[in-house]
Amino acid sequence: MTADTPTSDVPYPEAPFPAAQFFDAPDGRRLAWRELGEGRPVVLLHGYIADAESWFQEGGRAGLAPALARGGHRVIMPDFRGHGSSAKPHEADAYPSDVLTDDALALVEHLKLDDYDLGGYSLGARIAVRMLVRGATPRRIVVGGQGLRELLGTGGGAGDRMRRIFEGAGTFAPGTREARAEEYLRSRGADPVALLRVLDSIATTPQELVARLTTPMLVVVGRDDERTESARELTALLPTARLAEVPGDHGTAAVAPELAQAFVDFLG
C-alpha cells in the first residue's frame, strides 16, 4: 500500500546535541553512541558519511531525534565505525564483511535492549535489515531511502560514485556533481581511507532471506529518489511492510519534515 505521510507546519522543538558515550566493539575498537529522551528505546542508524548528528538539526529544522524524544522515546544513535566520534581505523582487517552489523548488534547487547524499535536511513537502513536477518528482534523497523535492489546489492551505483570521488579528489571541475560532493566531504572532515574500507565491508542479503522477514516495517522513500521503485518492490515482497513516499530525492527526503513525521507516526 502506498500512502502519503502527513506533515506539520510547526517545527519540532530544539534539543541539545547529547554528549557521546562509548563502548568497545567485539574487536576492541572504541565506538560512540548518543542518547536523547526517556521511554521506549528506538535505535536509529545513520547514512554513509553521516553520524548521529544527522538525526538532529538539518535543513534549518529540528530533526527526528527530538521529535521521537518528545513522543516518549529513548532515542539511541550510534556512530558507525569510520564515522563521527567512533574509531576510524585504516587497517583492512578492521572492516570484515558485515562489521557494521556486528557493531550494531553489540550495542544492543551492551545496552541490554530486549524490547525496542529500529530505524535507519540509506546505509543505516541496510544495516537495520542485516540486523533482522542475523537475529535481531525489534518490535518495528523503519527502512528509509532503500529498497529490495539495494539489499540484494543490485541497485544503483552510489558506492562506485563515492569511490570515484575519494580517488579523484582535487581533479573535478568546479560546479560538477563530483566537485560538490568532494566539498561536502571536506566540510564534514571525512576520513577517505576509513570510508572506503566501510564500503568494502557492506554485505548483501539474498532475496530468500529478505522474504522471510515478518517484523512490521515502514519503507519510506523520496518520490524523486532513484530507489523509489526498488522501495516499492521491497514493500510488495513483504506482507508486513507498508510504503510511505515523501517529497524529495535521496538527499532532500532525508531532511524533509514529512520523513520525520512518517517515522514518528509509525513508531508511535
N, C-alpha and C positions, 0 to 999 in steps of 0.2 A: 504494500500500500504506500502511495506517495502522499505526503502531507506537507503543506507549507507550515512553518513554525510561527507562532505568534511572537510579536515583539512589543517592546515598550519604548516610549519616547523618553522615559526617565532613566538616566544613567544609574548604574549600581554605585553604592557609596564607596568612597575611597577606603582603603585599608592599608596599613603599613606593611611593607615587604618584610616577612619574618626572617630572623637570623637562621643561617644554615646550621643543621645538626649533621653529625657524621656517624657512619658505621663502616665496618670492614666487610668488603665483598668476600665471597668464598676464596678468592685467590689472594686476599690480603690488601687489595687496593682500597684506598680511602674514598668513600663515596658520600655525596651530600644529599640531604633532603630537607624540605621546609614544611611547616605546618601552619594552618590557619583555621581557627574556629574549633567548636566542640560539637559532639554528636556522632551521628553515623559516619564511619570512615568512608572516604572516597579517595582512591589513588588516581592521580592524573599524570599521564606520561606525555611529555612534550615532543615536538618535532625535531627533525635533524637541524643542527646548528643552534637551536633554541636552548632554553633552560627553564627552570621553574618560574622565572620572572615573566615568561610569556603568558602565564595564567593570570597576571595582574594587569598592569596598565599598558594598553595597546591602542593605537589609533586615537588617542585623546579621550578614551572612555575606560572607566574601570572595568576589569576583566572578570573572568569566570570564577576565579577562586573567591573573591569577596562575595559574589552572588550566592555561591554554594554555602559559604560560611554563614551568611545571613539567614539562609534557609534551614540551618540546623545541622550542618555537616562539619566533620573534622576533615579538612582538605589536606591531603598528603601529597607532596610534589617533589619527587626525586629529580636530580640532575643525572642524566646518563653519563657513564664514563666517557671521557673525551669531550665533555661539555660542562659549561657553568663552573661550579665550585668543586666538581668531582675530579678525581685523578685523571690525568691526560698522558698516560704512558705512551711511548713511541715504539716500544718493542712489539713485534708482530705476535709474539706468544701471549701478549696481554689481551688479544682480541680473537679468541677462538670462536668458532661458529656459534651463534645464538647467545653470546656472552651478555648482551643487554637484557635478555630474558632471564638468564641466571641471576643477574644483579637485582632485577625487579622482584623475582621470587624470593631472593634472600632478604630484601627489605620487608616484604610481607611477613616473612618468618621472624625477622628481627623485631618487628613491632607487634608480633603475636596477633595478627589480624585473622579472625575466623569468620567474621560477618561484615562484609564491606562491598562497596561498588568500585567499578573500574572504568576509566575512560582514557582516551588518547586521541591525539591528532597527528596525522601524517605518519612519520616513523613511529611515534608513540602508539598509534592505533595498531600498527603491525605488531609491535611488541606485546600489546594487550592481548591480541588474538593468539600470539605464540604462548602467552601465559596460560590461556584457556586450554590450548592443545596439550600443554605439558602438565595439566592437572590443577591449575588454579580454579577456585570455586567462588568467584564473586557472585553476588545476587543478581546484578545487572551490569551491562557493559555498553559503553558508547564508543563507536568506531567512527572517528572523524577524518574526512578527507582521504579515505582509502576504500578500495573495493576488492572484488574477488581476484582480478588480474594481478593486483599488487601483492596480495597474499601468496598467490601462486608464483610470483616472480616473473610474470609475463607482461606486466603493464608498464607503459611509459618508459622514459629513459632519464628520469631525474638523477639517478645515481651516476650515469655516464656524463651528464651535463656537469655535475659537481666535480667529477674527476677532471674534466677539461678545464674548468675554472681554476682549480687548485694548481694543475700542472702548467697552465698558460698564464699564470698571474703576471701582470705587468706588460702583457703583449696585446691586450684587447683595445680596439678603437674606442675612443670616448663616446659615451651615449649608447653603446650597444648593450644588449641584454647581459652579456657576459661581464662587461665593464661595470654595470650597475650591481650585478651580483658580487663581483670582487670587492667593490666599495662597501657593500653591506657586510661582507665577511670581515673586512678590516675594521669596520666600526664596532663589531662585536668582539674583537680580539680573538677570533677563531684560531685554533691550532690546526693547520692543514694536515700535518702528519697524523695526528690523532684522529682527525675526522675521516681521513682516507682509510685508516685502519678500521674505524667503525663501519664504513661501507662494506669492507671485506668480510665483516662478521655477520652481516644480516642473513638470517635463514629464511627459506621459503617453506610453505606448508602445502602438502598435497591436497587436492580438492576433496578426496575421500575423508580426510581428517577435518577439513572445514565443515563438510556436510554433516558431520556428527554432532556439531555444537548445538546445545539446547538452552544455553543461557539467554534470557531475554536481552535483546540487542537493539539499540538505536544506531542506524547508519546515517550520518549527517554529512552532507557534501554541498559545496557551492554549485549553483546551477551552471556556471561557466567553467567549472573545473574539468580538465580533460579526463578526470577519473569518474565523472558522473555516471556514465553508462556502466562502468565497472562496479560502482556502488549499487546500481540497480540490479546487476547480476547477483551480487552477494545477497541482497535482500530477497530476491526471488528464490535463491537456493535454500534459505533458512526460514522455516515456518515461524520461528520465534523472533524474527527480525522485522523491523519496520524502518521506512526511509523518510528522512526529512531533507528537503532541498532548500537551501538558503541563498540569499544573494551573494554573488561574488565568484571569483576563481579560487584556485588553491590557496593563494596568499591572502587575498582580501576576505575570503569567507572565514579564515581563521580568526579575524578580529571583528567580524560582524556581530552586532548585538543579537541578531537572530540566531546565530550559532550558540552563543552563551545561553540564550533563552531555551533553545532546544535541549541542551544539557540539563538545565535546571528543571524544566518541565518533566523530563524523563526520569531523572534521579529523585525528584520529589523534595 
